[in-house]
Amino acid sequence: MILQDWHSLLQSTYEHRHWLHQHPELKWEERTTADFIRQQLTALEIPWRACAGTGTVACLPSSPSSKNAKNAKSGSHLAFRADIDALPIEEASGVPFTSLHSGKMHACGHDGHTAALLATAEWFKGNEADLSGSISFIFQPAEEGGHGAKKMIEDGALDGIDAIYGWHNWPAMRLGQVACPEGTVMSGNATFHIRLKGRGGHASQPEATRDPVLAAAAMTLDLQQIVSRRLPPQVPAVVSVTSIDARSSLTVIPEYVRIEGSIRFSESEWRDPIFEFIKEICHNAAAAYGVEAQVETVPRYDATINHAEPSAHYRKALACEFGEPLNAGNIRLPLMASEDFSYYLKEIPGAFALIGMAEAKHNGTICNIPCHSPCYVFNDAVIGPVVKVFSRIAGLPIPQGS
């Protein structure tokens, strides 16, 4: 095992990130990614085990009786998590290390999260003697809608862990801006799926039909009023109709229409009432327009809610790296985006941070293309600061340099 100095570590980490970016894999398909992670951990002599298939959990000290760690049993057992899956997006970023897999792209920066955690593992290994407790490195698959965190927990990823920390790059904030509030940082989400059955027919004889397109239009308008008229104004929530499928020909009123959409809520207690409002609106509108409605609501992720003590500890480490006062720019919290890190925070104490990475270009413009865009580009400059923040959380020496 050869451990690198900080500058060399960063350079190899950027290379790791670029390799991962070229080889994106979708949720529950991350076999090559998992092999790469495990090879790096093996080279560092950090023991690991497979978890939930393509997930990996590694731990320091290398053994409970390791002579390199000072009384590891006396301190807390902390965990740091990275997500490893990509998205079904055709890349258009223009980077020289673009995706080699058509229709797949690391468009959310999980390649950067993974590379940063591998760098953290290497730095921690080099400072193993200074550990006052145990550290787990959790490389999690299937964050993008696959409930990977849930499967990792079911396979024992949190066993014996006292607190867990995670982060997500956020292009809407500049490099140096961060957000790690006590309480809700990201919202919960759910989806709805509505199937309307009418009576199709000729467009010239609407009276002989029961038009599901007209019913779908009415439902769309009514559903958009749930937040403004059925919920208290103090409750951050979103109900968005995102798809209406009423394919037909120009002279035909169709038999069926399908409506789908997304729900976001900052407090999980509002999910079920929103579900009931959707069903009520759809069934009433269906009756008014003479069509039938089948409504399915699907829970996805709960809100990501930080615990008080870990989030305070996280903010202190962030402030040491990025300066006081911590500044999230014009970002309003909680975000309406969702994270399956929420599963971990429902089980044990922990905290999740948003770390800005938008950086001024030579012409003064800011690179802030959002996540999930085919033009998204992760900023490697955020990796070093994240490793330093994690080192502070664990009480280890801080790398010097940038």
Buried (B, 14 or more C-beta within 10 A) or exposed (E): EEBBEBEEBBEBBBEBBBBBBBBBBBBBBBEBBBEBBBEBBEEBEBBBEEBBBBBBBBBBBBEEEBEBBBEBEEBBBBBBBBBBBBBEBEBEBEEEBEBEBEEBBBBBBBBBBBBBBBBBBBBBBBBBEBBBBBBBBBBBBBBBBBBBBBBBBEBEBBEEBBBBBBBBBBBBBBBBBBBBBBBBBBBBBBBBBBBBBBBBBEEEEEEEBBBBBBBBBBBBEBBBEBBEEBBEEEBBBBBBBEEBEBEBEEEEBBBBBBBBBBBBBBBBEBBEBBBEBBBBBBBBBBEEBBBBBEBEBEBBBBBBBBBEEBBEBBBBBBBEBBEEEBBBBEBEBBBBBBBBBBBBBBBBBBBBBBBBBBBEEEEEEEBBBEBEBBEBBBBBEBBBBBBBBBBBBBBBEBBEEE
